[in-house]
């Protein structure tokens, strides 16, 4: 009788398989084979809570390959990683040639942060079956997580060479090549993934991002529109950081983040914080990031960490990114009361550590950006959990209580697009380190390959922010100003080639586009002195690059966008006392750029105003921003102590 149940399971008729199993168990409740069939049928219906017990009983009564594998998989679905590892280790010990069990065991180890052990397990699977697509994929993913992208590449290449129609391998190959900066090859792999599986999650978004990264605009408009349609329909998930770089609405970005969170966290773990009362003494605050090294976020926020009032706050850095052994890393390690490197720990282990340390406020500095581990806060280790600085949009995560912003980047009417309560800081939301050193400027333009005469527009934004619309506007400016040049960041050689080709098509000599190589930060700040005006991008503004230019004394011209990412430069300009350089739209932006390039006295007036404001304006007053942020933390905590849930508010009173 059970044979018909197993046949039903093979043809994915899970309901019939379940019915056969239940009928058998009515006759004999201890029938191990029937328990295994029932557990399998329930497991394949994603009814994990019901599948667990029959699979557990079956594993104690049957000596059969597969039982421990499915039990372990069920524990994985529950997030019980210790039990999953135990069940799967027993399975591979009993059946050392059973590749699926090795793969599941490796996943259980990865989720516990045991990546080295997991890699060894995946290699064991490949020793059994060198062509196993799943094991090759898993090994590549672990190597990539360990920062060993080049070593990961052959594993995925082996899979796609053996089976070019393997959509998951093509997708993984595309994202790995993206991490390696090999964008053109990434595009090919992602196009293959979409050709094989048109509804492949995340593939279209990453395809668009790689095209933007190298300014390959062929087919871009149609693909962006298809991606936006997916977000409006909430049909297929995409990475939220891709959406912030694209034309679109707050509604689309919110839907994108919601779909991504549902995909990443289909089942939230039990919260670690259970409402325990606050111990007396200083508030304990933890900042979580992968960017505690030579990184834009660190350059902005290191002064905040250093200037926290230690009589009221005890600070912890929870670092899950690389240690680059840079002077910035050393400075960051000194800036906190405690600095903990948790790269080798799982999300659950890190969250447990935070709870055991009785963290009061946990501040996520990454959001939905590359290298983020939002899963740590999914365990709710702290009473108050906050999104700040790293991601210009909503997290859409039910376990993030607040987002810290300002009135410009999130106007009142846009609060509805945020799942978090919005805390309005008093000036710009962006903290800046007022001790950033500027090296001695180059003696002349010719040292950096710039023409000795003529107007120099510059934009040191990453190339993915340069859209066809903004580039066409820039080309019109160069067309109207024969002696002018455009100075851009040398982000990617192929991007340089494509931009010069686009300039030629627009009727502009490609040699009027000049590219600045990456240099140490002090030297980068210094070279701003050789430019005349920083031209911002839209729909995604300059963020750190805008504050760098302003700190270096170079005026920034921007236009107001519709989303957080498109309003950052405007926030910075208001906070530095130059609201006149915030254009209402791109038409106004183009007119003002042409006027500033044509009227040296007017531009000089703005430069003088910037120079006068540079050390006194709110934007670069790190102490003032720190006190405002601390006032926000205290207000959040006071709400918590009064038994109130999160709620939006504005910081208006604070010590400076």
N, C-alpha and C positions, 0 to 999 in steps of 0.2 A: 504493500500500500504506500509506503514512504517513497518508493521509486517514482510514483507519479508526482509527488511533491517536489522531488529533486529535478524532474523534467520540467515542471512548471517554473522552478527557479531559474533554470537554464534559459528559458525563453522569456525571462523577465516578467512572468505572471506571478508577481509576489503575493497577491491576495489569495490565489489558489494554493500556492505553496504554504501559506500561513494556515489556511483552512485544513489542509491535509495534516499538518503538524499538530494542530489543536485537536483534531479528531483522534489522532494516535495517542496523544497525551491524556485524553479522557479515558482511554483503555489502560494506559500505564503511565502514570505521572513521572516515573523515574526513567523513562526510555531516553537514553542519552542521545541516540540518533535523532529522535523526534525533537528533543530540546535543541539540538544543533540546527535542525531544519527551521524550527520556529525562530530561533535567534537570528539566523541568516536572513530569513524573509523579512523580519522586522528591521534588521540592520539596513537592508537594501531599500527600505522605505524611509530611511532616516529617522526611524522611531527608536533612537538610541536608548532612551530611558527604559523602554520596554524590552529591548533586545539584551540588555546587559545581564540580567539574572539567568535567563535560559542558556546564554552562552557560557556564563560562569559555571553553571551546573554541568553543562555538557563537557566542559574542559576537565572536570573532575571525574567524569565517568567514561570518557572516550579516549582512546589512544589513536587519534586519526589526524593526519596532516590537514591543516587549515583551521582547526577549531581555535587554537591559540592565536592564530593570526587574526581571525575575526573578533575574538575577544579583545585583543590588543587594540584593534582598530576602533572598537566601541569605546574603550577607555580613552583613546586619543580624542574621539569626538566630544567626550565629556571634559577633556582637559586634565584628566587624572594621569599625568605623565609617568609617575612612579609605577603605578599599577600597569600601565601600558608597557613600559620597559620590561617589567618583570615577566608579564605574559609572553611577550615577544622574544625575550631571551630564552625562555623555556622552549619556545617553538623552534628557534634556529638551532638550539642544542639537540633537540630531538630529530629535527629534519634539516641537516646542514646543507642540503642542496635546494632549499625552498626559497627562491629569490624574493617573492612578495613579502615574506616575513622579514627578511633583511631590510628591505626598503621601508617597511613600516617601523621597524626598530630604529633605523636611522632617523626617521622623522621624529620619533619620540625623543631621541637624543638631541637633535637640533633644537627642538622646542624647550629643552632644559638647558640650552646653552652649551652642551657638550659637543661642540662642532668637530673637534679632533677625533673623538670616539666615533661620531657619526660617519666621518669620512672613512675611517677604517672599516666600518660596517658596510658602507656602500662599495668599498673595494672588495670586500668578501663576496658581496652579491655579484660583482663583475668577474670574480674568479670562477664563480659557478656558471655565469652566462655573460661573456664579454659583450654581447650584442644587446643586452637588456636596455631598452630605451629608458625605462623608468630609473634604473640604477645610474645610467650615464647622466641623465638629467639631474638626479639628486646629487651626485658627486659634483657636477658643475656648479649647482646652486650653492653648495656648502663652500666650495673653493672661492666662489665669488664673495660670499659673506665673510670669508677669512681675508679678503683683500687680495686674493690670488687669481685675479681675472684671467691673466695670460695662461695660467695652468688649467683653468676651467675650459678654455676654448676647445681643445681637442676632443673633449668628451661630447660636446654638442655637435661638433663637426662630424664625429663618427656616426651619430644618430641620423643626421640629415643626409649624409652620404649613403648610408644603408637604406634609408627610407625618406626620400625627399617630400613625401606626403604626410609626414608626421608634424601636425600643426603645432603641438605644444613645444616640440624641439625647435621648430622654426621661430616660434615666438621667443623662447628662452635665448636662442642664439641672437635674435635681434636685440633684446634688452641687454645682453652681455656685451655685444659689439657697441651698443650705445654707451655703456659704462666705460668702455675702452676708448671712446671718442672716435670710433670708426663708423661715422654716421651714414655714409653712403652704403656700406655693406649692411648696416643695421636696417636701412630702408628696404633693401632687397629681401632680407629675411622676414621682415614684418609684412611686406607685400605678399610673400609666399604664404605666411601664416593666414592672412586674410583671404587669399585665393582659396586655400584649402578649407578654411573655417571662417566664413564671413562674419560670424557673430563671436569671434574669439575675444574674450574679455581683455580690455586694456590695449589691444594691439593697434587699433585705429588711433587712439590718443598718442601712443608712443611714436607711431609712424608720422603723425603731424609734427610732433615735437622734434624729431630728427630732421625733418625737412626744414623746419624753422632754424635749427641749429646751424645748418649749412646754407641757409638762404636759398634753398631749392624750391622755388615757388610754383613750378609746374604741377598742375592738378591740386594745388593747395586749397584754393577757394572751395572747390566741391567737397573735398575731404573735411574741411573745417565745418561746412554746413551739415554734412552727414553726422559729424561728431556732436554738433550742437543739437541736432534732431534726436540723437540717442539720449542726450541728457534731458531734453524736454520730455521724452517718452519714458525716461528711466529704464531703458531697455537693456543696455550693455554698459558695464562699469568702465570708467576711465580714471586715470590718475588726476586728482584735483589740481596738482600744480601745473598740469598742461593747460587746463581751462583758464587759469588766471592770465596766461599769455595771449589768449585769443580774444577776438571780438566776441562779445556776448553780454549776457545780462547777469545780474545778481541772482536771479531765479535759477538760471541754468547752472551757475556755479554751486548754489546751495544743493540743487538736485544731484549734481555730480558728487559732491562730498557725501551726501546721504547714501547714495547707491554704493559708493566706495566703502563707507563704514559698515553697511549691511553685509557687503562681500567679505570684509576683513574680520568682522566680529558678528557672525550669525548667532552666536550664543555667548552672552556676556558671562564671565565667571562670577562666582559669589563675591560680594565686596569684602575686602579685608577690614576696612574701617566700619565698625558696627555701632557708631554713635557714642563712643567713649568720650568722657569729659576731658577738657584741656587740663594738663598739669600746669602748675604755676611757673612763672618765669618767662623768659624770652620766647617769642614765636619762632618756631623752627621752619625754615623755608628751604625747599630743595629745588634747584634748577636742573632740568633734564635736557641733555643735548648730545648730539654726535659731533658738535662743532667747537669743542673746547681745545682749539689749536689755531693755527694761522688760517683764519676764516673770517668772512665778512661779519657774521654774527658776533664773534668774539671781539673783533675790532670795535664794534659799536658798543657792546655791553660790558666790557671788562671794567670800565670806570664805575659802573653801577655796582658790580660785585665788590669792588674795593671800598666804595663809599657807604655801604649799608651801615646803619647805626647799630653797632654791636651791643649797645645797652638794651636794645629792643628786639633785635633779630639775631638768630643763630643760622648761619648759612651752610648749605651743603651743595656741592657740585656732583651730579650723577652723570658721569661721562661714559657714553657707550660708543664713542668714535675713536679714531686713531690717535696715538701719541706721536706727533711729528718732531718731538724734542726741540721745538723752536723756542725762541725767547718769549713768544706769546704764551705758549703752553706753560712755561715756568712762571710767568706772571699770573696766569689764571690759577695755578696751583697755590700760589701765595695769597690770592684774593679771597679765598673761602676759608671758613673755619675748618671745614673738612672737604677733601677732594677725593672721590672714590671712582676708580676705574672699574667699570662693570661690564666691559666688553664680552667677557667669557660667561656671563650669567644669563639665564633666561629671563623673559619678561616677568614670570611669576616669582623668580628668586629676587629680582630687583625690587618688585613691588613689596614682597615680604620684608625685605631689608628696610624699606622706607617706613612701613608700618611699625616694625620693631623699634625704629628710631623715633617714633611718634612725631613724624612730620606733620605739621599743621597745614601748610600750603605747598602744593607741588606745582611748579611752573614749567610747562612744556614749551621749549624754545624752537621746536621743529615743525609741529603741525603735520601737514601732508607734503613734506619736502623729502628729497632723497636722503636715505639713511635714517629716517624717522622710526621710532619704536613707540608708537602711541599705545601699543598693547600693554605697556607697563601700567599706564593710568587706567586701563580697562578693568584692572583688579581693584580700583578704588582704594589705594593705600592711604589717601589723605582726606580729611574732611572737605577741603577746598582745593579744586583743581582748575588751573588757569592756562589759557593759551596766550602767548605773547611773542611778538617780534618776528618769529621765523616764517610764518605763513600768512599772507595777506588775504584772509578770507575766513569763512566759518569752518570749524572742524566737523560740524554736524554730528559730533560724538555725544551720546547721552551722559557720558562720565566727565565731560569738560563743563565746568560751571560758568566760567567767565572768559571773555576775551577783552584784553586791554587795548584801547584805541584812542582816538580823539574825534572831536566834532567834525573835522574835515574828512577824514578817511571813511568814517561811518556816520553820515548825516542821520538825523533822527528818523526820517522816513525810510531809511534802509535797515533799521534794526530788525525788521521782521524777517530778513534773509539770514539771520544768525540764530543758531540753536542755543548759543550761550547768552547769558546776560552781558550787556555791554557796559564796561566801565570806561568813562571818559576821563582821560588824563588832562591836565590843565592846559598844556601847550601842544606840541607834537607828541604823538605816541612814541616816536623813535628816540631812544636814548643814544647819546653820542659821547665818545671819550674825548674830552677836551685836552688830553695830553698827547694826542697823535703827533708824532714828529714828522716835520716836512724837511726833506733833505735840501741841500743847496740847489737852486734851480740851474738848469743848463745855461751856459753863457749865451748861446744863440740858438735860433731855430734850426740852423743848418746842422747842428750837432745831432738832431733827431730826425733829419731828413725833411724838415718843413721848409717851404719857400721863405726867403728873407722878407718878402713883401706880400701883401694881400691878406684878406680876412680869413681866419682859421676858425671854422665851426668844428666842434668836436662832440663825440658821443662815445663814452667808454662803457656803455651797456653791453651785456652779453648779446651775441648775434641773434639768439632766438627771439629777442624783443624787437628786432628790426622787421617790420612787416612791409609788404609791397606798398601799402597806402602811405606810410610815413616816409619810405624811401623815395617814392615819387615826389613827395613834397620837398624833400631835401634836394632832389635833382632840379626842381624848379628854382630853388634858391640859388644853386650853383649856376644855373642858366641865366639868372638875372644879375649875377655878380661875377663877371668874367675872371677876376683875380682871386676868387675865393677857393678854398679847398675844404674837404671834409676829412677829419682825422678820427679814425675808428680804432677799436681794440682788435688786435690780431688774435682773434679767438680760434680760428680754424682756417687752414690754407684753402680748403675747398670753398668755404664761405667767402673768403677774399676774392677768389676767382669768380664766383657767381655774382657778387656785388659789382665787381668791375664790368662783368658782362652786362648786368642790368643797367649800369651807368651808360655803357656804349649804346644800348638800345634806346635809352632816354636822350641820346644826343649829347652826352657829356663825355669829355675825355676821361677814360678810366684812370689815368695817372693823377687826376685831381682827387682821387680817393687814396688816402695815406693810412697806413696801419701801424699802430704802436704795439711793440712786443710787450709781453708781461715782464715787469721788473719788480724789485722789492718795493714795499708799500710806500716808504718814505720818498723814494725816487719817483714813484707814480704820482704821488701828491704834488711833488715839485714841478713835474712837467706840465701841469695844468696852467702854470704861469705863461706858457707860450701860446695858449689858445685864447681866443677872443670871446667865445660864447659856447656854452654847453647846450646842445639841442636834445631835448628829452624825447622819449618814445611813447607811443600809445598803440594799443590799449593797456600795455603794462609799462609803468613808469620806471625811471631810475629810482632805486631805493638807497642802498649804501653808496652807489656811485654818485648819486645826487649830493648826499651829505659830504662825500669826499671832495667834490668840486667846490661846494660852498665853503668848506673848511680851508681849501687851498686858495680861496679868493676869486673863483671863477663863477660869474653869474650863470644861472640855469634857467632856461626858458622851457616851460611845460604847458600842457593843456589839460583841462579837467576831464578826467574819465568818468565812467559810470560805476566802476567797481572800486573796491579797496585798492587793488593793485594799480589802478589808473589814477589814484588821487594822492599817492604818497608824496610825490615831489611837490605838489601844491601845499600839502601839510608842512613840509620842511620850509618852503619859501615863506609861508605865513609866519612860522616860528622864528625865522631869521630876519623878519621885517622887510621882505620884498614881495608883497602880494601882487605888485604891478606886473611881475613876470609870470603870473598864472593866467594863461589865456583861457577864454571861455570855451573855445572850440578850436579845431584845427585851422579854420579860415583865419581866425584872429591870431593864432600862433604864427601862421605863415606871414601875415602882414607885419606883426611885431618883429619877427626875425629879420625880415628885409629892412625894416626901419632901423633896428639896432646896428645892422651891418652897414647901413648907409649914413648914419649920424653918429660919428665918433664921440661927440660931446655927450650925447644921451647915454651911450654905453658907458662912458667914463663916469658919469654921474651914478649909475647903478653899481659900478665896481667900487666907487668910493663909499657908497652907502653900505655895501656888503662888508668892506674892510672895517668900517666904523662899527658895524653891528656884530662882527664875527666873534668877538670875545665877550660881548655884553648881552647878546640876544639869548632867548630861552633855549634855542635849538642846541647851543653848545655849552649850556650851563649844566654840566653833569650832576652837580650837587642838587640843583633845583629839580631836575627830572627824577633823581633818586628819591628826594623827599616826597614828590608827588606819587611815585609808585608805592612808597612805603605807606603813605596815607591811604592809598587804595587797598593795600593788604590789610591794614588795620580796620578799615571800614567793612571789608568782607568778613573779617573775623568777628567784629562786633555784631554783625547780622547773625552769624553762626551762633554766637553765645546767647543771643536773644531768642534762639529757636526759629529764626526766619530762614527761608530758603534763599537761593541766589536771586538777586534782583538788580536791574540796571540802575546806575547812579553816576553822578559827576563829582569828581574831586575838585572842590572849590577852596578848601581851607587846609593848609599844610605849612609846616615849618620850613624855612629856607635858610 
